[in-house]
């Protein structure tokens, strides 16, 4: 059953508030009555018409409040204390002295943190502070992070304005800054993004000496502020924070704000004398300027008075603010009536008086006699940007969806003019570059899978991303039908079933050629079959509660008096150890009688039924068959199965150890090699065991099965002991079969420095007969071992009088097997000979054969020697590098001489005297 629907749970709801209610962060305006007056209240724009909420613990007029995206109040503040939605003071501490002049709340993007920015004036200095509120603290009631921080103390001004861009991906905060004595006013722009507040401001200098009442345009990159007795209009660069193209408008002191789109500027001048004079009231004239009229002069000339107050009626406006409903509101108070109210421009995007000013649209609670001190909250201007609906529509990737495999889901929303689109995840999408695309997951899927797709939408330098989820619901696993494929005509009550049925799945059965008697919807049914029909069948379609259906599965059935009886099922190969009560069977058909045959084996139980147990007398090849008979109301049916051949065997399979040998390159590692002995059955579960001579066996490793292999064990102390190895294999009958034991060779030896003899002895290799042992030696200066001798396999020691061959002798033994190219290395042993020389102090070259030359014993071991002979007066009489023991004292008289012998370059010279006798 094909179907498509939207997910009506949390995933979908997570999208809808952003799309449908993207402007509700500013839906509750908490206001104070007056300086030191009655407790405050809130104007709640979540209702229509807006309602009044009471119980707010706040009195001062400079304040701000903020909601979540659904319009639920989060917290509010007059700058001195921060109150959460339950009117509790966060952290119980004041942020600043009560002389608060301005306060604004700005979100930190991609977090639950907010910056509360406050300013207060003390003489000629206005201190600017910020406090971080984290609404994830205290179970969502909020808390203050750290302590208030001061980021600017310069200047005298204190006004604050803010606006978010790219749908709140970053914010700009503008604070006015006037340093007395400089006659220069600056506007400081601070950026807030997901990393927090950047304390390095972008500074723009203005024409004005002051800047009050700064306002961002919700729908355009404009700001307005009052200074030097006139309202100024300027451009704001959302990328750099720079304010430019500042021009004065023909508007005097008063309150002002933009229409939501930013096309019109509404200005309420404040005219009259101080309140409280009999018959005289502060009043305002409300004007409209078209900021798209063209030239600067055209904008000035577009000024239209949309409401005219008077001293007699009173209409003192001290606060102007665009509202969540798109209207422009004015806080008004008549001191004689103690009745403040909200007046409004109903249609602020309509030019001229058609914008419709309505006085006292919303009555507010009674005020203190000085009640006109109430003001609108300081809120980010983008909260009231009608373009946010457009941005949300452009960003919105569509509702989450659920589909079955092979069903199409349509993702995305219609394009918004000016935007470009793309999908960051592209699998299974028809067009990853289109704002709307089709999703199709091909083929079956047997577990629920949720895929996430991010759609990117860009407008200028703003890029928005939104995620949509597609859940592909699983199909039921394809069922396997069990039951009789061959039945007798008109047999009744034949069972059919689903092998391994699934939970939560219902089964819809269809019978062709018979009648379904019971079980529809379940995983098993009974069928009464009809007359002869070789094309009968059963089919089943599994269904899940999610509406995803698997394809229908067919099961052919043959209705014929000649039964096509199944071949018996059961093991066709088994160990002799498991030859008793072995089960065999075929699918049972209601009403059938089964006669089994198996020559040489005993049918231990079940004769006459569809299931039997056999006992075999021993190893051998056996045959098993069954004949089936069924009698119905008008037919006798008969069938004989094919023969099942059964082999009962005795398995003696095991592993043959080939060799154990130290590595030629590392004597501390022993390599174990093995083969599988010739047999028909596979080996598995090989386990290598080791023990040192006289020690206990311990398992070294579990080895892979297969025909042959090797394993390197170590490091081991092969110079101190031999090691024995054995491999246990598990054959098909699950019997552990040990291999033969092999033992490594341990070589030991002794070097005699007096006789220069080397005595070697070694343990025999055990595991196969040894044909010969090859003795290898490596002398100092040689790069590798060299074979120097071969002895018979029964020889286990050797003596060599060759110590004079070198200073360092390294020996190793290699055992050669009597059969095959198999060998085993021993450990190595090293002998060091110092070979001290003997220097004679007399020699007699007189022709009598003995003592004819000055011979230094063992000097041949030092071919780089150097000899120098001096007479008693220090004169050189003989010198020879590489002396060959051949100096005869030619031409010299008898007497005492002095020698200097250096055996090797760098060695100290050996010095002494020698006597020459003739």
C-alpha positions in Angstrom: 0.0 0.0 0.0 1.6 3.3 -1.1 1.2 6.3 1.1 3.0 9.5 2.0 2.4 11.7 5.1 4.1 14.3 7.2 5.7 13.5 10.5 3.5 14.9 13.2 6.0 14.8 16.0 8.9 16.7 17.5 11.0 16.8 14.3 8.2 18.6 12.4 7.3 20.9 15.3 10.9 22.0 15.5 10.5 23.6 12.1 7.1 25.1 12.3 7.6 27.8 15.0 10.5 29.2 13.0 8.5 29.4 9.8 5.1 30.5 11.2 6.1 32.4 14.3 9.5 33.8 13.5 8.8 37.2 15.0 7.5 36.3 18.5 10.7 37.1 20.4 9.3 40.6 20.9 5.7 39.7 21.6 5.6 40.7 25.3 6.4 44.3 26.2 7.1 44.7 29.9 6.8 48.4 30.9 7.3 50.4 34.1 4.7 53.0 35.2 7.0 55.8 36.3 10.0 56.7 38.4 9.1 55.2 41.8 5.5 54.6 40.8 3.3 51.5 40.9 4.6 48.0 39.8 4.8 47.4 36.1 2.8 45.3 33.7 3.1 43.9 30.2 1.4 44.3 26.9 0.9 40.8 25.5 0.8 40.6 21.7 0.3 36.9 21.7 -3.5 37.6 21.9 -5.7 39.5 19.5 -6.4 42.2 20.5 -3.3 42.5 22.7 -4.0 41.9 26.4 -2.5 43.3 29.6 -0.5 41.0 32.0 0.2 42.2 35.6 2.5 41.1 38.4 5.8 42.4 37.0 8.2 43.6 39.7 9.5 46.6 37.9 9.0 50.4 38.2 11.4 52.2 36.1 10.7 53.3 32.5 13.9 52.2 30.8 13.7 48.5 30.3 13.6 45.6 27.9 12.1 42.1 27.8 12.5 39.1 25.5 10.6 35.9 24.6 11.4 32.7 22.9 10.4 32.0 19.3 7.0 30.8 20.4 6.3 34.1 22.3 6.9 32.7 25.8 8.5 35.3 28.1 12.1 34.4 29.1 13.1 37.4 31.2 12.9 41.1 31.6 15.0 43.9 33.2 15.2 47.6 33.9 18.9 47.2 34.0 19.3 46.9 37.7 17.8 43.5 38.2 17.0 40.6 35.8 13.7 38.8 36.4 12.8 35.5 34.8 9.3 34.5 33.7 8.4 33.6 37.2 9.4 37.1 38.4 12.3 35.8 40.3 15.5 37.8 40.4 18.3 35.9 38.7 21.3 35.2 41.0 19.6 37.7 43.5 22.1 40.5 42.7 21.7 43.9 41.1 23.6 44.6 37.9 24.1 48.4 38.3 22.9 51.4 40.3 19.3 52.4 39.8 20.1 55.5 37.7 19.6 53.4 34.6 19.3 55.3 31.3 18.9 52.6 28.7 18.8 48.8 28.5 18.7 46.3 25.6 18.6 42.5 25.3 20.5 40.9 22.3 20.6 37.2 21.6 23.9 35.4 21.1 23.3 33.4 17.8 23.3 29.6 18.0 23.0 29.5 21.8 20.7 30.0 24.7 22.7 33.0 25.9 21.7 36.7 25.8 23.6 39.9 26.3 21.9 42.4 28.6 23.4 45.8 27.7 22.9 48.6 30.1 24.0 52.3 30.3 23.8 54.7 33.2 25.0 58.3 33.4 26.9 59.8 36.3 27.9 63.3 35.7 29.7 63.6 32.4 30.4 59.9 32.0 27.9 57.2 30.8 29.1 53.7 31.7 28.2 50.9 29.3 28.0 47.4 30.7 27.0 43.9 29.5 25.8 40.9 31.4 25.4 37.4 30.0 22.2 35.5 30.8 22.1 31.7 30.0 18.6 30.3 29.7 19.9 26.7 29.8 20.8 27.2 33.5 18.5 26.3 36.5 16.4 23.8 34.5 15.5 26.5 31.9 14.7 29.3 34.4 17.9 31.0 33.5 20.9 32.3 35.3 23.6 35.0 35.1 27.0 33.9 33.8 29.9 35.6 35.7 29.6 39.2 36.7 28.6 42.4 34.7 31.4 43.6 32.5 32.2 47.2 31.5 33.2 47.6 27.9 33.0 51.4 27.5 33.1 54.4 30.0 33.7 57.2 27.6 31.3 59.8 26.6 28.1 61.3 28.0 25.4 59.7 25.9 23.7 56.4 26.7 21.3 55.4 24.0 21.4 51.8 22.6 19.9 50.2 19.5 20.4 46.7 18.0 19.5 44.6 15.0 20.2 41.1 13.8 21.1 40.2 10.2 20.9 37.1 8.1 18.0 35.8 10.1 19.8 36.3 13.4 23.2 34.8 12.4 24.8 37.9 13.8 23.8 41.2 15.5 25.0 44.8 15.6 24.7 46.9 18.7 25.0 50.7 18.4 25.8 52.8 21.4 26.0 56.6 21.3 29.3 58.1 22.6 30.0 61.8 23.2 33.2 62.9 24.9 32.7 66.3 26.5 35.2 69.0 25.4 35.8 67.4 22.0 32.6 68.7 20.3 32.6 65.4 18.5 30.0 62.7 18.7 30.6 59.1 17.8 28.5 56.0 17.2 30.1 52.7 18.4 29.0 49.6 16.6 29.7 46.2 18.4 29.2 42.9 16.7 27.7 39.8 18.4 28.0 36.4 16.7 28.0 32.8 17.8 31.4 33.5 19.4 30.0 36.2 21.6 30.5 40.0 21.8 33.5 41.6 20.0 34.7 44.3 22.4 36.5 46.1 19.6 33.9 48.6 18.2 33.6 50.0 14.8 33.7 53.8 15.3 31.7 56.2 13.1 31.8 60.0 13.6 28.6 62.0 13.2 27.8 65.6 12.3 25.8 65.9 15.5 27.1 66.8 18.9 24.7 64.2 20.5 22.7 61.1 19.4 19.5 60.3 21.2 16.8 57.7 20.4 18.8 55.6 18.0 16.6 53.4 15.8 17.4 50.7 13.3 15.1 50.2 10.3 13.6 46.7 10.6 13.5 46.1 6.8 16.3 48.2 5.4 19.9 49.2 6.2 19.1 52.6 7.7 19.3 54.1 11.1 17.9 57.3 12.6 18.8 59.3 15.7 18.2 62.7 17.2 21.0 65.2 17.7 21.7 68.9 17.3 18.0 69.7 17.5 17.2 67.6 14.4 16.6 64.0 13.4 19.3 62.4 11.3 19.0 59.6 8.7 22.1 57.5 7.8 23.1 54.3 6.0 24.4 51.3 8.0 26.7 48.7 6.4 25.7 45.4 7.8 29.0 43.8 6.8 31.4 46.4 8.3 29.3 48.2 10.9 30.2 51.6 9.4 27.6 54.4 9.5 27.7 56.8 6.5 25.7 59.2 4.3 24.3 61.0 7.3 21.7 63.6 6.4 19.5 65.8 8.7 15.7 65.6 8.3 13.3 68.5 8.9 12.1 66.9 12.1 12.5 68.4 15.6 12.8 66.8 19.0 10.5 63.9 19.6 10.2 60.1 19.3 10.4 58.3 16.0 10.5 54.9 14.4 10.5 53.2 11.0 7.6 51.3 9.4 8.3 47.6 9.3 9.6 47.7 5.7 11.7 50.8 6.4 10.0 52.9 3.7 8.4 55.4 6.1 9.7 57.1 9.1 7.1 58.2 11.7 7.9 61.1 14.0 6.0 62.3 17.0 7.1 65.8 18.1 6.8 66.8 21.7 5.2 70.2 22.0 3.8 72.2 25.0 4.8 73.1 28.5 5.3 71.0 31.6 2.5 68.9 32.6 0.4 70.0 35.6 -0.4 73.5 34.4 -4.1 74.1 34.4 -5.5 73.7 30.9 -2.1 73.0 29.3 -1.0 69.6 28.2 2.0 68.2 26.5 1.0 67.2 23.1 2.5 65.8 19.8 2.2 66.2 16.1 2.7 62.9 14.2 4.4 63.1 10.8 5.2 60.6 8.1 8.3 60.8 5.7 8.6 58.7 2.6 12.3 57.6 2.6 11.9 56.2 -0.9 10.6 59.5 -2.3 13.9 60.0 -4.2 16.4 62.8 -3.5 17.1 64.1 -0.1 14.9 67.2 -0.8 12.1 64.9 -2.1 12.2 63.0 1.2 12.0 66.3 3.1 9.1 67.4 0.9 7.3 64.1 1.5 6.5 65.1 5.1 2.8 64.5 5.8 1.1 65.3 9.1 -1.1 62.2 10.0 -2.2 63.5 13.4 -2.4 67.0 14.9 -2.6 67.2 18.8 -3.3 70.4 20.8 -2.8 71.8 24.2 -6.5 71.5 24.9 -6.8 67.7 24.1 -3.3 66.6 25.1 -1.5 63.9 23.3 2.0 63.8 24.8 3.9 60.9 23.2 7.1 59.8 24.9 7.7 56.4 23.2 7.4 55.2 19.6 7.9 51.5 18.6 6.9 49.3 15.7 5.0 46.3 17.0 4.9 42.5 16.4 1.7 43.0 14.4 3.3 45.5 12.0 1.6 48.6 13.5 3.5 51.6 14.8 2.6 52.3 18.5 2.9 55.4 20.5 2.8 55.6 24.3 0.5 58.5 25.3 -0.5 59.9 28.7 -2.9 62.6 29.9 -1.7 63.6 33.3 -5.1 64.9 34.3 -6.7 61.5 33.5 -4.0 59.4 35.0 -4.7 57.1 32.0 -1.9 56.1 29.7 -2.6 54.2 26.5 -1.2 52.9 23.3 -2.2 54.8 20.2 -1.2 53.3 16.8 -0.7 53.7 13.1 -2.8 50.8 11.8 -1.4 50.7 8.2 2.2 52.1 8.4 3.1 51.0 4.9 0.4 53.2 3.4 1.5 56.7 2.4 -0.3 59.8 3.7 -3.2 59.9 6.1 -4.4 56.6 4.8 -2.0 55.0 7.2 -4.8 55.7 9.8 -3.8 56.9 13.2 -6.0 55.6 16.0 -5.8 57.3 19.4 -6.1 55.2 22.7 -6.2 51.9 20.8 -5.1 50.0 23.9 -5.8 51.4 27.4 -3.1 50.8 29.9 -3.3 50.5 33.7 -3.6 53.8 35.7 -0.3 55.7 36.0 1.4 57.9 38.6 0.6 61.6 37.9 3.8 61.7 36.1 2.7 58.7 34.2 3.8 59.8 30.7 7.3 58.6 31.7 6.4 55.1 30.3 8.5 54.0 27.3 8.5 51.2 24.7 11.1 48.4 25.4 14.5 48.5 23.7 14.3 45.5 21.3 16.4 44.4 18.3 14.8 45.9 15.2 14.9 42.6 13.2 12.2 41.2 15.5 9.7 43.4 13.6 11.1 43.0 10.1 8.3 41.7 7.9 11.1 40.3 5.6 11.7 37.7 8.3 8.7 35.9 7.0 10.3 35.9 3.6 13.6 34.9 5.0 12.0 32.0 6.9 10.2 30.9 3.8 13.4 31.0 1.8 15.3 29.1 4.5 12.6 26.6 5.4 13.5 23.2 3.8 10.0 21.8 4.2 8.3 19.5 6.6 9.9 16.2 7.6 8.6 13.2 5.8 8.0 9.5 6.1 8.1 7.2 3.1 8.3 3.5 2.2 11.1 2.3 0.0 10.4 3.2 -3.7 8.1 6.0 -2.7 8.7 9.7 -3.5 8.9 12.5 -1.0 8.9 16.1 -2.1 11.4 18.2 -0.2 11.9 21.9 -0.1 9.6 24.9 -0.5 8.9 27.2 -3.5 11.7 29.5 -4.4 11.8 33.1 -3.2 12.9 35.7 -5.7 16.5 36.7 -5.4 17.6 33.6 -3.5 19.9 30.8 -4.8 19.6 27.3 -3.5 21.5 24.0 -3.1 21.4 20.8 -1.0 24.5 19.9 1.0 23.5 16.2 1.1 22.6 14.8 -2.4 22.0 11.0 -2.0 18.7 9.9 -3.5 17.8 13.5 -4.6 16.5 14.2 -8.1 18.0 17.7 -8.4 20.5 18.8 -5.6 20.5 22.4 -7.0 16.8 23.1 -7.1 14.8 24.7 -4.2 12.4 21.8 -4.4 13.6 18.3 -5.2 12.3 14.7 -5.0 13.6 12.0 -2.7 13.5 8.4 -3.7 15.1 5.5 -1.9 15.3 2.6 -4.3 14.9 -1.0 -3.4 14.0 -2.8 -0.2 15.0 -1.8 3.3 14.5 -3.9 6.3 15.2 -1.5 9.1 14.0 2.1 9.7 16.5 4.6 8.4 16.4 8.4 8.9 18.3 10.6 6.4 19.0 14.3 7.0 19.2 16.8 4.2 20.5 20.4 4.6 19.2 23.0 2.2 21.3 26.1 1.8 19.6 29.3 0.6 21.6 32.5 -0.1 20.7 36.1 -0.5 23.6 38.4 -1.1 26.1 37.7 1.7 23.6 36.0 3.9 23.4 32.2 3.8 20.8 30.2 5.6 20.7 26.5 6.3 17.8 24.3 7.3 17.6 20.6 7.9 14.8 18.3 6.8 14.5 14.7 7.9 13.2 11.8 5.7 12.5 8.6 7.5 12.4 5.6 5.2 10.4 2.9 7.0 11.3 -0.7 6.8 9.6 -3.4 4.8 8.8 -6.7 6.2 11.4 -9.4 5.5 10.5 -11.5 2.5 8.7 -14.5 4.0 9.6 -18.1 3.4 6.5 -20.4 3.2 6.7 -23.9 4.7 4.4 -26.8 3.9 3.6 -29.6 1.4 4.2 -28.9 -2.3 2.6 -32.1 -3.4 -0.8 -33.1 -2.1 -3.6 -35.6 -2.9 -6.8 -34.3 -4.6 -9.4 -33.2 -2.0 -7.1 -33.6 1.0 -8.2 -31.4 3.9 -6.6 -29.6 6.8 -3.2 -29.2 5.2 -0.9 -26.9 7.2 1.2 -24.0 5.7 3.3 -21.6 7.7 5.8 -18.8 7.7 9.4 -19.9 8.6 10.7 -17.4 11.2 7.7 -15.0 11.3 8.3 -11.4 12.3 6.8 -9.5 15.2 4.2 -6.9 14.4 3.7 -8.3 10.9 0.3 -9.6 9.7 0.1 -12.0 6.7 -2.5 -11.8 4.0 -2.9 -15.2 2.4 -4.3 -16.2 -1.0 -5.1 -19.8 -2.0 -5.5 -20.9 -5.6 -7.0 -24.3 -6.2 -8.3 -24.8 -2.7 -10.1 -23.2 0.3 -8.4 -21.3 3.2 -10.0 -22.9 6.2 -8.4 -20.9 9.1 -5.5 -18.6 10.0 -6.0 -15.6 7.7 -3.8 -12.7 9.0 -1.6 -15.0 11.1 1.7 -16.8 10.4 0.1 -20.2 9.7 -3.0 -21.5 7.9 -5.0 -24.6 7.1 -6.1 -25.4 3.5 -8.7 -27.9 2.1 -7.5 -28.6 -1.4 -9.7 -29.3 -4.4 -9.6 -31.7 -7.4 -6.6 -32.4 -9.7 -4.6 -29.2 -10.4 -1.0 -29.0 -11.3 -1.1 -25.2 -11.2 -2.4 -24.7 -7.6 -0.6 -22.2 -5.4 -0.5 -20.3 -2.1 0.7 -16.7 -1.9 1.3 -14.4 1.1 1.9 -10.7 1.4 3.3 -9.4 4.7 2.0 -6.1 6.1 3.5 -3.8 8.8 1.5 -1.3 10.8 3.5 1.5 9.1 1.7 0.7 5.9 4.8 -0.6 4.1 4.1 -3.9 2.3 6.6 -6.4 1.0 6.1 -8.0 -2.4 3.8 -11.0 -2.5 5.6 -14.4 -2.3 4.3 -17.4 -4.2 4.4 -21.1 -3.2 3.5 -23.6 -6.0 1.4 -26.7 -5.0 0.8 -29.8 -7.2 -2.5 -31.6 -6.7 -2.1 -35.0 -8.2 -2.7 -38.7 -7.3 1.0 -39.3 -8.1 2.6 -37.7 -5.1 6.0 -35.9 -5.6 7.3 -36.9 -2.1 10.2 -34.9 -0.8 13.7 -36.3 -0.4 14.3 -36.9 3.3 16.0 -34.1 5.1 18.8 -34.6 7.7 22.5 -34.9 7.9 24.1 -36.7 4.9 27.5 -36.9 6.7 28.1 -37.5 10.4 30.7 -38.8 12.8 30.5 -42.3 14.0 30.6 -41.0 17.6 27.2 -39.3 16.9 25.4 -42.1 15.0 22.6 -42.9 17.4 19.0 -41.3 17.3 19.8 -39.1 14.3 16.7 -37.2 13.2 15.4 -37.3 9.6 12.1 -36.1 8.2 10.0 -34.5 5.5 7.1 -32.0 5.5 4.0 -33.6 7.0 0.8 -33.5 5.0 -2.4 -34.1 6.9 -3.8 -37.6 6.2 -0.6 -39.0 4.7 1.0 -42.2 6.0 4.8 -42.6 5.7 6.8 -45.8 5.4 10.6 -45.4 5.8 13.3 -47.6 4.5 17.1 -47.7 5.3 19.0 -50.8 4.7 21.5 -51.7 7.5 20.3 -49.0 9.9 17.8 -49.2 12.7 14.7 -46.9 12.6 14.7 -46.2 16.3 11.3 -44.3 16.3 8.8 -42.5 14.1 7.9 -45.2 11.6 4.6 -44.2 9.9 5.1 -40.5 10.6 6.9 -37.7 8.8 9.7 -37.6 11.4 12.0 -40.6 12.4 15.2 -41.3 14.3 17.9 -43.5 12.9 20.7 -45.4 14.6 23.7 -46.5 12.5 25.8 -49.6 13.4 29.1 -48.0 12.4 31.0 -46.2 9.7 29.8 -46.8 6.2 27.5 -45.5 3.4 23.8 -45.8 3.9 20.6 -45.1 1.8 17.4 -43.6 3.2 14.0 -43.2 1.4 10.3 -42.9 2.3 7.1 -43.8 0.6 3.9 -41.8 1.1 0.3 -42.8 0.9 -2.8 -40.6 1.2 -6.5 -41.6 0.9 -9.2 -39.0 0.3 -13.0 -39.3 -0.3 -12.5 -40.4 -3.9 -8.7 -40.9 -4.5 -5.8 -43.1 -3.3 -2.5 -41.3 -3.8 1.0 -42.7 -3.7 4.6 -41.5 -4.0 8.2 -42.5 -3.3 11.0 -40.0 -2.4 14.4 -39.9 -4.0 17.2 -41.6 -2.0 19.3 -39.7 0.5 22.9 -41.0 0.7 24.4 -40.9 4.2 28.0 -41.2 5.1 29.0 -42.2 8.6 32.7 -41.7 9.1 35.5 -41.9 11.6 37.7 -38.8 11.6 41.3 -39.0 12.7 42.3 -35.7 11.1 45.0 -33.8 12.9 47.8 -31.3 12.3 51.4 -32.2 11.5 54.0 -29.9 13.0 56.7 -29.3 10.4 59.3 -27.5 12.4 60.2 -25.2 15.3 63.1 -22.9 14.6 64.6 -19.7 15.8 64.5 -17.0 13.2 67.7 -16.7 11.3 67.4 -12.9 11.8 66.4 -13.0 15.4 67.3 -15.8 17.8 64.8 -14.7 20.4 61.8 -15.4 18.1 60.7 -19.0 17.4 58.8 -19.8 14.2 56.3 -22.7 14.3 55.3 -24.2 11.0 52.6 -26.8 10.4 50.7 -28.7 7.7 47.4 -30.5 7.6 47.9 -34.2 7.2 46.2 -35.6 4.1 42.5 -36.3 4.8 39.2 -35.3 3.4 37.7 -33.2 6.2 38.4 -29.6 7.1 40.2 -28.6 10.3 39.2 -25.7 12.6 40.0 -24.3 16.0 43.8 -24.8 16.0 45.4 -24.0 19.3 49.2 -23.7 19.8 50.7 -24.8 23.1 54.2 -24.3 24.4 56.3 -25.3 27.4 59.9 -24.8 28.4 61.9 -27.9 29.2 60.5 -29.4 32.4 57.8 -26.7 32.6 54.0 -26.7 32.3 52.1 -26.4 29.0 50.4 -23.1 28.3 48.4 -21.9 25.3 50.2 -19.5 23.1 47.7 -18.6 20.4 44.5 -19.6 18.6 45.4 -20.3 14.9 43.4 -20.2 11.8 42.4 -23.4 10.2 43.6 -24.3 6.7 46.0 -26.6 5.0 49.2 -25.0 6.3 50.6 -22.0 8.2 53.2 -20.5 10.5 53.3 -18.5 13.7 56.2 -16.6 15.3 56.4 -16.8 19.1 58.5 -14.5 21.2 60.5 -12.9 22.5 61.9 -15.9 24.4 65.1 -16.6 26.3 66.4 -19.1 23.8 70.0 -18.8 25.2 68.9 -20.4 28.5 66.5 -23.2 27.6 64.7 -25.2 24.9 61.1 -25.0 24.1 58.5 -27.6 23.1 55.5 -27.0 21.0 52.3 -28.9 20.2 49.1 -28.0 18.2 45.7 -29.2 19.1 43.1 -29.4 16.2 39.4 -29.9 16.4 38.2 -32.3 13.7 34.7 -32.5 12.2 33.6 -34.7 15.1 34.7 -32.0 17.5 37.5 -34.2 18.9 40.7 -32.5 20.0 43.6 -34.1 18.2 47.2 -33.3 19.4 50.1 -33.1 17.0 53.5 -34.5 17.6 55.7 -32.5 19.9 58.7 -30.6 18.5 61.6 -29.2 20.6 64.0 -26.4 19.7 67.8 -26.7 19.8 69.8 -25.1 22.6 73.5 -24.4 21.7 76.1 -23.8 24.4 79.9 -23.5 24.4 83.2 -22.5 26.0 86.2 -20.7 24.7 89.7 -21.4 26.2 91.9 -18.4 25.8 95.0 -20.3 26.8 94.7 -23.0 24.2 92.6 -20.9 21.8 90.1 -23.8 21.7 86.3 -23.5 21.2 84.1 -26.3 22.6 80.5 -26.5 21.3 77.6 -28.7 22.5 73.9 -28.7 21.7 70.6 -30.4 22.5 69.2 -32.7 19.8 66.3 -31.4 17.7 63.2 -33.5 18.5 60.3 -33.9 16.2 61.8 -35.6 13.2 65.1 -37.6 12.6 68.1 -35.4 12.0 70.2 -36.2 9.0 73.0 -33.7 9.8 73.9 -30.6 11.8 75.6 -27.8 9.9 77.9 -25.6 12.0 77.9 -21.9 11.1 80.4 -19.3 12.2 80.7 -15.5 11.8 84.0 -13.8 12.6 84.6 -10.2 13.4 84.4 -8.2 10.2 82.2 -10.7 8.3 78.7 -9.7 7.3 76.9 -13.0 7.9 77.2 -16.6 9.1 79.3 -19.0 7.1 79.0 -22.8 7.1 82.2 -24.2 8.4 81.4 -27.8 9.2 78.8 -30.5 8.8 78.4 -33.4 11.3 76.2 -36.5 11.4 72.8 -36.3 13.0 74.0 -38.2 16.1 76.9 -35.8 16.8 76.0 -33.2 19.5 79.4 -31.6 20.3 82.5 -30.3 18.5 85.9 -28.9 19.6 87.8 -26.3 17.4 91.4 -25.1 18.0 90.8 -22.0 15.9 90.6 -19.2 18.4 93.3 -17.4 16.7 91.0 -16.9 13.6 89.5 -13.8 15.2 88.6 -11.9 18.3 84.8 -12.5 18.2 83.4 -15.9 17.1 79.7 -16.3 16.7 78.4 -19.9 16.2 75.0 -21.3 15.3 73.7 -24.8 14.5 71.3 -25.7 11.8 69.5 -29.1 12.0 68.6 -30.7 8.6 65.8 -33.2 8.6 66.4 -36.7 7.2 63.4 -36.2 4.8 62.3 -33.1 3.0 63.8 -29.6 2.9 63.0 -29.0 6.5 65.5 -27.4 9.0 65.7 -25.8 12.4 68.1 -23.1 13.7 69.5 -23.1 17.2 70.2 -20.0 19.2 73.6 -18.4 18.7 76.6 -18.3 21.1 79.5 -15.9 21.0 83.1 -16.3 22.2 85.6 -13.4 22.6 89.4 -13.8 22.5 91.7 -11.0 23.5 94.9 -12.5 21.9 97.6 -10.8 24.1 101.0 -10.5 22.4 104.4 -11.7 23.9 107.3 -9.4 23.2 110.8 -10.9 23.6 113.6 -8.8 25.2 116.4 -10.6 23.5 117.2 -12.3 20.2 120.3 -13.8 18.7 120.8 -13.5 14.9 124.1 -15.5 14.9 123.3 -18.1 12.2 122.5 -21.0 14.6 118.9 -21.3 13.3 117.2 -20.3 16.7 116.5 -16.7 17.6 117.4 -15.4 14.2 114.5 -12.9 14.1 112.8 -10.7 16.6 109.4 -12.5 16.8 106.4 -11.0 18.6 104.0 -13.9 19.3 100.4 -13.4 18.0 101.3 -10.3 16.2 99.7 -11.7 13.0 96.3 -10.9 14.7 97.3 -7.2 14.4 98.0 -6.6 10.7 97.9 -2.8 11.2 100.7 -2.8 13.8 103.7 -0.3 13.7 107.2 -1.1 15.0 110.0 1.5 15.7 113.5 0.5 17.0 115.9 3.0 18.5 119.6 2.7 19.6 120.8 3.8 23.0 121.3 7.4 21.6 117.7 7.6 20.3 118.6 7.1 16.7 116.1 5.1 14.6 117.6 1.9 13.4 114.5 0.2 12.2 110.8 1.1 11.4 108.1 -0.9 9.7 104.3 -0.6 9.5 102.6 -4.0 9.4 105.7 -5.7 10.9 105.9 -9.4 9.8 108.3 -10.7 12.5 111.1 -10.7 10.0 113.7 -8.2 11.5 117.2 -9.8 11.9 119.1 -6.7 13.2 121.0 -6.5 9.9 124.2 -4.4 10.2 123.8 -3.6 13.8 126.3 -4.4 16.6 125.5 -6.3 19.7 123.9 -4.1 22.4 120.8 -2.8 24.0 118.1 -1.3 21.8 114.6 0.2 22.5 111.4 -0.7 20.8 107.9 1.0 20.4 105.0 -1.3 19.3 101.6 0.0 18.4 99.2 -2.9 17.7 96.3 -0.9 16.2 95.9 2.7 15.2 94.8 4.7 18.2 96.2 2.2 20.8 98.9 3.2 23.2 102.4 2.1 22.3 104.0 -0.8 24.1 107.6 0.2 24.9 110.6 -1.6 26.3 114.2 -2.7 25.7 115.7 -5.6 23.8 119.2 -7.0 23.6 120.8 -8.1 20.4 123.4 -10.8 20.8 125.6 -12.3 18.0 
